[in-house]
Amino acid sequence: MVEWIISEGLTDFRTAERWMETRATDIAQGRAAECIWLVEHPPLYTAGTSAKESDLIDPDRFPVHATKRGGQYTYHGPGQRVAYTLLDVGARGRDVRAFVEQLERWVISTLSQFNVTGEIKQGRVGVWVERPEKPKTANGAIAQDKIAAIGIRLRKWISFHGVSINVEPDLSHFNGIVPCGISEHGVTSLVDLGLPVTMNDLDTALMQEFGEVFAGPLQPVKWRDS
């Protein structure tokens, strides 16, 4: 059984990390069910294990948190849905690459509910959308913007951290970093694409598509920080 947890308001990042570590241990030891935790954070930057110091352009703009997840620098803030995926990858085949591909398919199928075509690009992390209305790139290709980031960590085959999808964040906040180390492409959101999608709309789509991708039963649960 997969438990769904939805936090209202803004969740402190370090509080979230501590909670995930405890929950991952409990899942590994059979004391708790797998879960998907949906949150929003106050504005902050996180540095993954591959982060380069030069990619932190404005270190004084927002708090910067070093993490042990994979990946480089990313931004979290209001208007962005962070979906922390605490799942038993060991019981799901022990294939980390396949698990990441499942996360990508989950995001892409969720976006498709809003008629957004998300794509995976070789050599780039996350989910991207083409922007034909923008100027073409230097090599004549259609412009592409990132709409979702993916970064996970495993402990005893239990995953935590997860994915983030831009609903309506302040896109200028991404200017303080080189998002995921990629400087030649931009960042977008569902609202930036002209879609009046709410956080509740996205949550509903995530729940619906999760069952299709991961074949797991859904049990939404309301939860707030103490």
ChimeraX attribute file (.defattr): number of C-alpha atoms within 10 A of each C-alpha:
attribute: neighborCount
match mode: 1-to-1
recipient: residues
	/A:1	11
	/A:2	17
	/A:3	17
	/A:4	18
	/A:5	19
	/A:6	17
	/A:7	15
	/A:8	13
	/A:9	13
	/A:10	14
	/A:11	18
	/A:12	15
	/A:13	19
	/A:14	11
	/A:15	10
	/A:16	17
	/A:17	15
	/A:18	11
	/A:19	11
	/A:20	20
	/A:21	17
	/A:22	11
	/A:23	20
	/A:24	28
	/A:25	15
	/A:26	15
	/A:27	21
	/A:28	19
	/A:29	10
	/A:30	10
	/A:31	10
	/A:32	15
	/A:33	16
	/A:34	22
	/A:35	24
	/A:36	25
	/A:37	23
	/A:38	21
	/A:39	24
	/A:40	23
	/A:41	19
	/A:42	18
	/A:43	21
	/A:44	20
	/A:45	25
	/A:46	22
	/A:47	23
	/A:48	21
	/A:49	15
	/A:50	14
	/A:51	21
	/A:52	14
	/A:53	12
	/A:54	10
	/A:55	20
	/A:56	22
	/A:57	13
	/A:58	13
	/A:59	13
	/A:60	9
	/A:61	14
	/A:62	15
	/A:63	11
	/A:64	17
	/A:65	13
	/A:66	13
	/A:67	18
	/A:68	15
	/A:69	20
	/A:70	18
	/A:71	22
	/A:72	25
	/A:73	28
	/A:74	25
	/A:75	26
	/A:76	22
	/A:77	23
	/A:78	20
	/A:79	21
	/A:80	25
	/A:81	24
	/A:82	24
	/A:83	22
	/A:84	23
	/A:85	23
	/A:86	26
	/A:87	23
	/A:88	22
	/A:89	18
	/A:90	15
	/A:91	10
	/A:92	13
	/A:93	11
	/A:94	13
	/A:95	13
	/A:96	16
	/A:97	9
	/A:98	13
	/A:99	18
	/A:100	16
	/A:101	13
	/A:102	15
	/A:103	22
	/A:104	23
	/A:105	21
	/A:106	23
	/A:107	27
	/A:108	21
	/A:109	22
	/A:110	23
	/A:111	22
	/A:112	14
	/A:113	15
	/A:114	15
	/A:115	10
	/A:116	17
	/A:117	15
	/A:118	23
	/A:119	18
	/A:120	16
	/A:121	12
	/A:122	6
	/A:123	6
	/A:124	12
	/A:125	20
	/A:126	22
	/A:127	24
	/A:128	24
	/A:129	22
	/A:130	16
	/A:131	15
	/A:132	11
	/A:133	8
	/A:134	10
	/A:135	11
	/A:136	13
	/A:137	12
	/A:138	9
	/A:139	6
	/A:140	8
	/A:141	11
	/A:142	14
	/A:143	18
	/A:144	21
	/A:145	17
	/A:146	25
	/A:147	25
	/A:148	26
	/A:149	22
	/A:150	23
	/A:151	23
	/A:152	21
	/A:153	19
	/A:154	19
	/A:155	13
	/A:156	13
	/A:157	20
	/A:158	23
	/A:159	26
	/A:160	26
	/A:161	25
	/A:162	22
	/A:163	23
	/A:164	25
	/A:165	25
	/A:166	26
	/A:167	25
	/A:168	22
	/A:169	22
	/A:170	16
	/A:171	16
	/A:172	8
	/A:173	16
	/A:174	21
	/A:175	15
	/A:176	20
	/A:177	24
	/A:178	23
	/A:179	24
	/A:180	24
	/A:181	19
	/A:182	15
	/A:183	10
	/A:184	11
	/A:185	13
	/A:186	18
	/A:187	18
	/A:188	22
	/A:189	23
	/A:190	21
	/A:191	15
	/A:192	16
	/A:193	14
	/A:194	8
	/A:195	14
	/A:196	12
	/A:197	14
	/A:198	13
	/A:199	15
	/A:200	10
	/A:201	13
	/A:202	20
	/A:203	15
	/A:204	11
	/A:205	19
	/A:206	20
	/A:207	18
	/A:208	16
	/A:209	20
	/A:210	21
	/A:211	14
	/A:212	13
	/A:213	15
	/A:214	14
	/A:215	9
	/A:216	13
	/A:217	13
	/A:218	16
	/A:219	13
	/A:220	15
	/A:221	11
	/A:222	9
	/A:223	13
	/A:224	11
	/A:225	11
	/A:226	3
